[in-house]
């Protein structure tokens, strides 16, 4: 990997996070927690994710779609964590751009099989989460189903192992988070935990450390 790429791409992530703070402000309002996140955490987390992706993919084209996923995933995780929702106005454009870039990569490198895997991954996770949502009477929301499709698209592009492990890590992280918050008294037994941040974390771990 070009030694200049990592700090350069981290800088792009920092700028991207700062720019995204403008539309995300309308989603989070003016609470102190939201203001802190928009001012510091959003740019810093986006920069860190971009740096990890630059280390993982180097100068390969895959750096672009997964950076878009990170750019959209950081604010999605924050909004879900703070307000228990995954807004479509942020999720759907992210999915559209990621899908378009993966399509461009498949066409440029003549990799139709990887594109089929990505579409299969999207379908599998979206249907799986939809089934869980229906069976648990609201245990998962529509936003979780859409996020599952987006993550299935990205992880499916990388391979079946990444799809399975990334999904499992996300749910394991959510279970661990629930137990920690439950033990600390911040959640009651019947409280629901926003899954978005944990599903995104599981995906990022797998993308960063390929299985």
SEPAFI-639948 format. One record per residue: residue number from 1; x, y, z of N, C-alpha, C in turn. Coordinates in steps of 0.2 Angstrom, whole numbers, plus 2048, in hexadecimal, padded with zeros to 3 digits. Layout:
<recs>
+------+-----+-----+-----+------+------+------+-----+-----+-----+
: resi : n.X : n.Y : n.Z : ca.X : ca.Y : ca.Z : c.X : c.Y : c.Z :
+------+-----+-----+-----+------+------+------+-----+-----+-----+
:  NUM :   X :   Y :   Z :    X :    Y :    Z :   X :   Y :   Z :
...
+------+-----+-----+-----+------+------+------+-----+-----+-----+
</recs>
This chain:
<recs>
+------+-----+-----+-----+------+------+------+-----+-----+-----+
: resi : n.X : n.Y : n.Z : ca.X : ca.Y : ca.Z : c.X : c.Y : c.Z :
+------+-----+-----+-----+------+------+------+-----+-----+-----+
:    1 : 804 : 7FA : 800 :  800 :  800 :  800 : 804 : 806 : 800 :
:    2 : 802 : 80B : 7FC :  806 :  812 :  7FC : 805 : 815 : 803 :
:    3 : 80B : 816 : 806 :  80C :  819 :  80D : 808 : 820 : 80E :
:    4 : 807 : 823 : 808 :  803 :  829 :  809 : 7FC : 828 : 809 :
:    5 : 7F9 : 823 : 807 :  7F2 :  822 :  806 : 7EF : 822 : 80D :
:    6 : 7F1 : 81E : 812 :  7EE :  81E :  818 : 7ED : 824 : 81B :
:    7 : 7F2 : 829 : 81C :  7F0 :  82F :  820 : 7EC : 833 : 81B :
:    8 : 7ED : 833 : 814 :  7E9 :  837 :  810 : 7E2 : 835 : 810 :
:    9 : 7E0 : 82E : 810 :  7D9 :  82C :  810 : 7D6 : 82D : 817 :
:   10 : 7DA : 82D : 81C :  7D8 :  82F :  823 : 7D5 : 836 : 823 :
:   11 : 7D9 : 83A : 820 :  7D7 :  841 :  81F : 7D1 : 842 : 81B :
:   12 : 7D0 : 83E : 816 :  7CA :  83F :  812 : 7C4 : 83C : 817 :
:   13 : 7C5 : 837 : 81B :  7C0 :  835 :  81F : 7BE : 83B : 824 :
:   14 : 7C3 : 83E : 827 :  7C2 :  844 :  82C : 7BE : 849 : 829 :
:   15 : 7BF : 84B : 822 :  7BC :  850 :  81F : 7B5 : 84E : 81D :
:   16 : 7B4 : 847 : 81B :  7AD :  844 :  81A : 7A9 : 844 : 820 :
:   17 : 7AC : 842 : 826 :  7A8 :  842 :  82C : 7A6 : 849 : 82E :
:   18 : 7AA : 84E : 82D :  7A8 :  855 :  82E : 7A3 : 858 : 82A :
:   19 : 7A3 : 856 : 824 :  79E :  858 :  81F : 797 : 855 : 820 :
:   20 : 797 : 84E : 822 :  791 :  84A :  824 : 78E : 84D : 82A :
:   21 : 792 : 850 : 82E :  78F :  853 :  834 : 789 : 858 : 833 :
:   22 : 789 : 85B : 82D :  784 :  860 :  82C : 77D : 85D : 82B :
:   23 : 77D : 858 : 826 :  776 :  855 :  826 : 774 : 851 : 82C :
:   24 : 779 : 84E : 82F :  778 :  849 :  835 : 775 : 84E : 83B :
:   25 : 777 : 854 : 83B :  775 :  858 :  840 : 76D : 859 : 840 :
:   26 : 76A : 859 : 83A :  763 :  859 :  83A : 760 : 853 : 83C :
:   27 : 763 : 84D : 83C :  761 :  847 :  83E : 761 : 846 : 846 :
:   28 : 766 : 849 : 849 :  768 :  848 :  850 : 765 : 84E : 854 :
:   29 : 764 : 853 : 851 :  761 :  859 :  855 : 767 : 85D : 859 :
:   30 : 766 : 860 : 85E :  76B :  864 :  862 : 76C : 862 : 869 :
:   31 : 76B : 85C : 86A :  76D :  859 :  871 : 774 : 859 : 872 :
:   32 : 777 : 85A : 878 :  77E :  85A :  87A : 782 : 854 : 877 :
:   33 : 77F : 84E : 878 :  782 :  848 :  875 : 783 : 849 : 86E :
:   34 : 77E : 84B : 86A :  77E :  84B :  863 : 783 : 851 : 861 :
:   35 : 784 : 856 : 864 :  788 :  85C :  862 : 78F : 859 : 863 :
:   36 : 791 : 856 : 869 :  798 :  853 :  86A : 799 : 84E : 864 :
:   37 : 795 : 84A : 863 :  796 :  845 :  85D : 797 : 848 : 857 :
:   38 : 793 : 84D : 855 :  794 :  850 :  84E : 79B : 854 : 84E :
:   39 : 79D : 857 : 854 :  7A3 :  85B :  854 : 7A9 : 857 : 854 :
:   40 : 7A9 : 851 : 857 :  7AF :  84E :  858 : 7AF : 846 : 856 :
:   41 : 7AA : 843 : 858 :  7AA :  83C :  857 : 7A9 : 83A : 850 :
:   42 : 7A4 : 83D : 84D :  7A3 :  83B :  846 : 7A9 : 83C : 841 :
:   43 : 7AC : 842 : 841 :  7B2 :  842 :  83D : 7B8 : 83D : 83F :
:   44 : 7B9 : 83C : 846 :  7BE :  838 :  848 : 7BD : 831 : 846 :
:   45 : 7B7 : 82E : 847 :  7B5 :  828 :  846 : 7B5 : 826 : 83E :
:   46 : 7B3 : 82B : 83A :  7B3 :  82A :  833 : 7BB : 82A : 831 :
:   47 : 7BF : 82E : 833 :  7C6 :  82E :  831 : 7C9 : 828 : 833 :
:   48 : 7C8 : 825 : 839 :  7CB :  81F :  83B : 7C8 : 819 : 837 :
:   49 : 7C2 : 819 : 835 :  7BF :  814 :  831 : 7C3 : 814 : 82A :
:   50 : 7C3 : 81A : 827 :  7C7 :  81B :  821 : 7CE : 819 : 821 :
:   51 : 7D1 : 81A : 826 :  7D8 :  818 :  827 : 7D9 : 810 : 827 :
:   52 : 7D4 : 80D : 82B :  7D4 :  806 :  82B : 7D3 : 803 : 824 :
:   53 : 7CE : 806 : 820 :  7CC :  803 :  81A : 7D2 : 804 : 815 :
:   54 : 7D6 : 80A : 816 :  7DC :  80B :  811 : 7E1 : 806 : 812 :
:   55 : 7E2 : 804 : 819 :  7E7 :  7FF :  81A : 7E4 : 7F8 : 818 :
:   56 : 7DE : 7F7 : 818 :  7DB :  7F0 :  815 : 7DB : 7F0 : 80E :
:   57 : 7D9 : 7F5 : 80A :  7D8 :  7F4 :  803 : 7DE : 7F7 : 7FF :
:   58 : 7E1 : 7FC : 802 :  7E7 :  7FF :  7FE : 7E4 : 804 : 7F9 :
:   59 : 7E6 : 803 : 7F3 :  7E4 :  807 :  7ED : 7DF : 803 : 7E9 :
:   60 : 7DC : 7FE : 7EB :  7D7 :  7FA :  7E8 : 7D1 : 7FE : 7E7 :
:   61 : 7CD : 7FD : 7E2 :  7C7 :  800 :  7E1 : 7C2 : 7FF : 7E7 :
:   62 : 7C2 : 7F9 : 7EA :  7BE :  7F8 :  7F0 : 7BE : 7FD : 7F5 :
:   63 : 7C3 : 800 : 7F6 :  7C4 :  806 :  7FB : 7BE : 80A : 7FA :
:   64 : 7BC : 80C : 7F4 :  7B7 :  811 :  7F4 : 7B0 : 80F : 7F6 :
:   65 : 7AD : 809 : 7F4 :  7A7 :  807 :  7F7 : 7A7 : 806 : 7FE :
:   66 : 7AC : 803 : 801 :  7AC :  802 :  808 : 7AD : 808 : 80C :
:   67 : 7B1 : 80D : 809 :  7B1 :  814 :  80D : 7AA : 817 : 80D :
:   68 : 7A6 : 816 : 807 :  7A0 :  819 :  808 : 79C : 816 : 80D :
:   69 : 79C : 80F : 80E :  799 :  80C :  813 : 79B : 80E : 81A :
:   70 : 7A1 : 810 : 81B :  7A4 :  812 :  821 : 7A1 : 819 : 822 :
:   71 : 7A1 : 81D : 81D :  79F :  824 :  81E : 797 : 825 : 820 :
:   72 : 793 : 820 : 81D :  78C :  820 :  81F : 78B : 81C : 825 :
:   73 : 78F : 817 : 826 :  78E :  813 :  82C : 790 : 816 : 833 :
:   74 : 794 : 81B : 833 :  796 :  81E :  839 : 790 : 822 : 83C :
:   75 : 78D : 827 : 838 :  787 :  82A :  83A : 781 : 826 : 83B :
:   76 : 780 : 821 : 837 :  77B :  81C :  838 : 77B : 819 : 83F :
:   77 : 781 : 817 : 841 :  782 :  814 :  847 : 781 : 818 : 84D :
:   78 : 783 : 81F : 84C :  782 :  824 :  851 : 77A : 825 : 852 :
:   79 : 777 : 826 : 84C :  770 :  828 :  84D : 76C : 822 : 850 :
:   80 : 76E : 81C : 84E :  76A :  816 :  851 : 76C : 816 : 859 :
:   81 : 772 : 817 : 85B :  774 :  817 :  862 : 770 : 81C : 866 :
:   82 : 770 : 822 : 863 :  76D :  828 :  867 : 765 : 828 : 866 :
:   83 : 762 : 826 : 861 :  75B :  827 :  860 : 757 : 820 : 85E :
:   84 : 75B : 81B : 85E :  758 :  814 :  85C : 754 : 814 : 855 :
:   85 : 758 : 817 : 850 :  755 :  817 :  849 : 75A : 817 : 844 :
:   86 : 759 : 815 : 83E :  75E :  815 :  839 : 75A : 818 : 833 :
:   87 : 75B : 81F : 832 :  758 :  823 :  82E : 759 : 821 : 826 :
:   88 : 754 : 820 : 823 :  754 :  81E :  81C : 758 : 823 : 817 :
:   89 : 757 : 82A : 819 :  75A :  82F :  815 : 762 : 82F : 816 :
:   90 : 764 : 82B : 81A :  76C :  82A :  81B : 76D : 823 : 818 :
:   91 : 769 : 81E : 81A :  76B :  817 :  818 : 76A : 815 : 811 :
:   92 : 765 : 818 : 80E :  763 :  816 :  807 : 769 : 819 : 802 :
:   93 : 76A : 81F : 803 :  770 :  822 :  7FE : 776 : 81E : 7FF :
:   94 : 778 : 81D : 806 :  77E :  819 :  807 : 77E : 812 : 803 :
:   95 : 778 : 80F : 803 :  778 :  808 :  800 : 778 : 809 : 7F8 :
:   96 : 775 : 80E : 7F6 :  775 :  810 :  7EF : 77C : 811 : 7EC :
:   97 : 780 : 815 : 7F0 :  787 :  816 :  7ED : 78B : 810 : 7EE :
:   98 : 78B : 80D : 7F4 :  78F :  807 :  7F4 : 78D : 802 : 7EF :
:   99 : 787 : 800 : 7EE :  785 :  7FC :  7E8 : 787 : 7FE : 7E2 :
:  100 : 787 : 804 : 7E0 :  789 :  807 :  7DA : 791 : 806 : 7D9 :
:  101 : 794 : 807 : 7DE :  79C :  806 :  7DE : 79E : 7FF : 7DD :
:  102 : 79A : 7FB : 7E0 :  79C :  7F4 :  7E0 : 79A : 7F1 : 7D9 :
:  103 : 794 : 7F4 : 7D6 :  793 :  7F2 :  7CF : 798 : 7F4 : 7CA :
:  104 : 79B : 7FB : 7CB :  7A0 :  7FD :  7C7 : 7A6 : 7F9 : 7C8 :
:  105 : 7A8 : 7F7 : 7CE :  7AE :  7F3 :  7CF : 7AD : 7EC : 7CB :
:  106 : 7A7 : 7E9 : 7CC :  7A6 :  7E3 :  7C9 : 7A7 : 7E3 : 7C1 :
:  107 : 7A4 : 7E9 : 7BE :  7A4 :  7E9 :  7B7 : 7AC : 7EB : 7B5 :
:  108 : 7AF : 7EF : 7B9 :  7B6 :  7F1 :  7B7 : 7BB : 7EB : 7B7 :
:  109 : 7BA : 7E7 : 7BC :  7BE :  7E1 :  7BD : 7BB : 7DA : 7BB :
:  110 : 7B6 : 7DB : 7B7 :  7B2 :  7D5 :  7B5 : 7B2 : 7CF : 7BA :
:  111 : 7AE : 7D1 : 7C0 :  7AD :  7CD :  7C5 : 7A5 : 7CC : 7C7 :
:  112 : 7A2 : 7CA : 7C2 :  79A :  7C9 :  7C3 : 799 : 7C4 : 7C9 :
:  113 : 79D : 7BF : 7CB :  79C :  7BB :  7D0 : 79C : 7BE : 7D7 :
:  114 : 7A0 : 7C3 : 7D8 :  7A1 :  7C7 :  7DE : 79A : 7CB : 7DF :
:  115 : 798 : 7CE : 7D9 :  792 :  7D2 :  7D9 : 78C : 7CE : 7DB :
:  116 : 78C : 7C8 : 7D8 :  786 :  7C3 :  7DA : 786 : 7C1 : 7E2 :
:  117 : 78C : 7C0 : 7E4 :  78D :  7BF :  7EB : 78B : 7C5 : 7EF :
:  118 : 78C : 7CB : 7ED :  78A :  7D0 :  7F1 : 783 : 7D1 : 7F1 :
:  119 : 77F : 7D0 : 7EB :  778 :  7D0 :  7EB : 775 : 7CB : 7EF :
:  120 : 778 : 7C5 : 7EF :  775 :  7BF :  7F3 : 776 : 7C1 : 7FA :
:  121 : 77C : 7C4 : 7FC :  77D :  7C6 :  803 : 778 : 7CB : 806 :
:  122 : 776 : 7D0 : 801 :  771 :  7D5 :  803 : 76A : 7D2 : 804 :
:  123 : 769 : 7CD : 7FF :  762 :  7CA :  800 : 761 : 7C5 : 806 :
:  124 : 767 : 7C2 : 807 :  767 :  7BD :  80D : 766 : 7C1 : 814 :
:  125 : 76A : 7C6 : 815 :  769 :  7C9 :  81B : 763 : 7CD : 81C :
:  126 : 761 : 7D0 : 816 :  75B :  7D4 :  817 : 755 : 7D0 : 818 :
:  127 : 754 : 7CA : 815 :  74F :  7C5 :  816 : 750 : 7C2 : 81D :
:  128 : 756 : 7C1 : 820 :  757 :  7BE :  826 : 754 : 7C3 : 82C :
:  129 : 756 : 7CA : 82B :  754 :  7CF :  830 : 74D : 7D0 : 82F :
:  130 : 74A : 7D0 : 829 :  743 :  7D1 :  829 : 73F : 7CB : 82C :
:  131 : 742 : 7C5 : 82C :  73E :  7BF :  82F : 73F : 7C0 : 837 :
:  132 : 745 : 7C2 : 839 :  745 :  7C4 :  840 : 741 : 7C9 : 843 :
:  133 : 740 : 7CE : 83F :  73C :  7D4 :  840 : 734 : 7D2 : 841 :
:  134 : 732 : 7CD : 83C :  72B :  7CB :  83C : 72A : 7C6 : 842 :
:  135 : 72F : 7C2 : 844 :  72E :  7BD :  849 : 72F : 7C0 : 850 :
:  136 : 732 : 7C5 : 850 :  733 :  7C8 :  857 : 72F : 7CE : 858 :
:  137 : 72A : 7D0 : 854 :  725 :  7D5 :  854 : 729 : 7DC : 856 :
:  138 : 72D : 7DE : 852 :  730 :  7E4 :  853 : 737 : 7E4 : 856 :
:  139 : 73A : 7DE : 857 :  740 :  7DD :  85A : 746 : 7E1 : 855 :
:  140 : 744 : 7E1 : 84F :  748 :  7E4 :  84A : 744 : 7E9 : 846 :
:  141 : 746 : 7EF : 845 :  742 :  7F4 :  841 : 744 : 7F3 : 839 :
:  142 : 740 : 7F7 : 836 :  742 :  7F8 :  82E : 749 : 7FA : 82D :
:  143 : 74B : 7FE : 831 :  752 :  801 :  830 : 757 : 7FB : 831 :
:  144 : 756 : 7F7 : 836 :  75B :  7F1 :  837 : 75B : 7ED : 830 :
:  145 : 755 : 7EC : 82E :  754 :  7E7 :  828 : 758 : 7EA : 822 :
:  146 : 757 : 7F1 : 821 :  75B :  7F4 :  81B : 762 : 7F4 : 81D :
:  147 : 764 : 7F5 : 823 :  76B :  7F5 :  824 : 76E : 7EE : 823 :
:  148 : 76A : 7E9 : 825 :  76D :  7E2 :  824 : 76E : 7E1 : 81C :
:  149 : 769 : 7E4 : 818 :  76A :  7E3 :  811 : 771 : 7E7 : 80F :
:  150 : 772 : 7ED : 811 :  778 :  7F0 :  80F : 77E : 7ED : 811 :
:  151 : 77E : 7EA : 818 :  784 :  7E7 :  81A : 785 : 7E0 : 816 :
:  152 : 780 : 7DD : 815 :  780 :  7D7 :  811 : 783 : 7D8 : 80A :
:  153 : 781 : 7DD : 807 :  784 :  7DF :  800 : 78C : 7E0 : 801 :
:  154 : 78E : 7E4 : 806 :  795 :  7E5 :  807 : 799 : 7DF : 809 :
:  155 : 796 : 7DB : 80E :  79A :  7D5 :  810 : 79A : 7CF : 80B :
:  156 : 794 : 7CF : 807 :  793 :  7CA :  802 : 798 : 7CB : 7FC :
:  157 : 79A : 7D1 : 7FB :  79F :  7D3 :  7F6 : 7A6 : 7D0 : 7F8 :
:  158 : 7A7 : 7D0 : 7FE :  7AE :  7CD :  801 : 7AE : 7C6 : 801 :
:  159 : 7A8 : 7C2 : 802 :  7A8 :  7BB :  802 : 7A3 : 7B9 : 807 :
:  160 : 7A1 : 7B2 : 807 :  79D :  7AF :  80B : 79F : 7AF : 812 :
:  161 : 7A6 : 7AE : 813 :  7A8 :  7AD :  81A : 7A8 : 7B4 : 81D :
:  162 : 7A9 : 7BA : 81A :  7A8 :  7C0 :  81D : 7A1 : 7C2 : 81E :
:  163 : 79D : 7C0 : 81A :  796 :  7C1 :  81B : 793 : 7BE : 822 :
:  164 : 795 : 7B7 : 823 :  793 :  7B3 :  829 : 797 : 7B6 : 82F :
:  165 : 79D : 7B7 : 82F :  7A1 :  7B9 :  835 : 79F : 7C0 : 836 :
:  166 : 79E : 7C5 : 831 :  79D :  7CC :  833 : 796 : 7CC : 836 :
:  167 : 791 : 7C8 : 834 :  78A :  7C8 :  837 : 78B : 7C6 : 83E :
:  168 : 78E : 7C0 : 83F :  78F :  7BD :  846 : 792 : 7C2 : 84B :
:  169 : 797 : 7C5 : 848 :  79B :  7CA :  84D : 796 : 7D0 : 84F :
:  170 : 792 : 7D2 : 84A :  78E :  7D7 :  84C : 789 : 7D5 : 851 :
:  171 : 786 : 7CF : 851 :  781 :  7CD :  856 : 785 : 7CB : 85C :
:  172 : 78B : 7C9 : 85C :  78E :  7C7 :  862 : 790 : 7CE : 866 :
:  173 : 792 : 7D3 : 862 :  793 :  7D9 :  865 : 78D : 7DC : 868 :
:  174 : 787 : 7DB : 865 :  781 :  7DE :  868 : 77F : 7DA : 86E :
:  175 : 780 : 7D4 : 86E :  77F :  7D0 :  874 : 783 : 7D2 : 87A :
:  176 : 78A : 7D3 : 878 :  78E :  7D5 :  87E : 78D : 7DC : 880 :
:  177 : 78B : 7E0 : 87B :  789 :  7E7 :  87D : 783 : 7E7 : 882 :
:  178 : 77E : 7E3 : 880 :  778 :  7E2 :  884 : 779 : 7E0 : 88B :
:  179 : 77E : 7DB : 88C :  77F :  7D8 :  893 : 783 : 7DE : 897 :
:  180 : 788 : 7E1 : 894 :  78C :  7E6 :  897 : 787 : 7EC : 89A :
:  181 : 783 : 7EE : 895 :  77E :  7F4 :  897 : 779 : 7F1 : 89C :
:  182 : 777 : 7EB : 89B :  772 :  7E8 :  8A0 : 775 : 7E8 : 8A7 :
:  183 : 77B : 7E5 : 8A7 :  77F :  7E5 :  8AE : 780 : 7EB : 8B1 :
:  184 : 781 : 7F1 : 8AD :  783 :  7F7 :  8B0 : 77C : 7FB : 8B2 :
:  185 : 777 : 7F8 : 8B0 :  770 :  7FB :  8B2 : 76E : 800 : 8AD :
:  186 : 771 : 801 : 8A7 :  76F :  806 :  8A2 : 769 : 803 : 89E :
:  187 : 768 : 7FC : 89E :  762 :  7F9 :  89A : 75E : 7F5 : 89F :
:  188 : 758 : 7F5 : 89E :  754 :  7F0 :  8A2 : 753 : 7EA : 89E :
:  189 : 750 : 7E5 : 8A1 :  750 :  7DE :  89D : 74C : 7DF : 897 :
:  190 : 747 : 7E3 : 897 :  743 :  7E3 :  891 : 745 : 7E9 : 88C :
:  191 : 74B : 7EC : 88D :  74D :  7F2 :  889 : 750 : 7EF : 882 :
:  192 : 74F : 7F3 : 87D :  752 :  7F1 :  877 : 758 : 7F4 : 876 :
:  193 : 75D : 7F1 : 872 :  763 :  7F4 :  871 : 764 : 7F6 : 869 :
:  194 : 766 : 7FC : 868 :  767 :  7FD :  860 : 76C : 7F9 : 85D :
:  195 : 76A : 7F5 : 858 :  76F :  7F0 :  855 : 774 : 7F3 : 850 :
:  196 : 771 : 7F9 : 84D :  775 :  7FC :  848 : 77D : 7FD : 849 :
:  197 : 77F : 800 : 84F :  786 :  801 :  850 : 78A : 7FA : 851 :
:  198 : 787 : 7F5 : 853 :  78A :  7EF :  854 : 78B : 7EB : 84E :
:  199 : 785 : 7EB : 849 :  786 :  7E8 :  843 : 78B : 7EB : 83F :
:  200 : 78B : 7F2 : 83F :  790 :  7F5 :  83B : 797 : 7F4 : 83E :
:  201 : 798 : 7F3 : 844 :  79F :  7F1 :  847 : 7A1 : 7EB : 845 :
:  202 : 79C : 7E6 : 845 :  79E :  7DF :  843 : 7A0 : 7DF : 83C :
:  203 : 79D : 7E3 : 837 :  79F :  7E3 :  830 : 7A6 : 7E6 : 82F :
:  204 : 7A7 : 7EC : 833 :  7AE :  7EF :  833 : 7B3 : 7EB : 835 :
:  205 : 7B2 : 7E7 : 83A :  7B7 :  7E2 :  83D : 7B9 : 7DD : 837 :
:  206 : 7B4 : 7DA : 834 :  7B5 :  7D5 :  82F : 7B9 : 7D8 : 829 :
:  207 : 7B7 : 7DE : 827 :  7BA :  7E2 :  821 : 7C1 : 7E3 : 823 :
:  208 : 7C2 : 7E5 : 829 :  7C9 :  7E7 :  82B : 7CE : 7E1 : 82C :
:  209 : 7CB : 7DC : 82E :  7CF :  7D6 :  830 : 7CC : 7D0 : 82C :
:  210 : 7CD : 7CF : 826 :  7CA :  7CA :  821 : 7CB : 7C3 : 824 :
:  211 : 7C6 : 7C0 : 824 :  7C6 :  7B9 :  827 : 7C8 : 7B4 : 821 :
+------+-----+-----+-----+------+------+------+-----+-----+-----+
</recs>
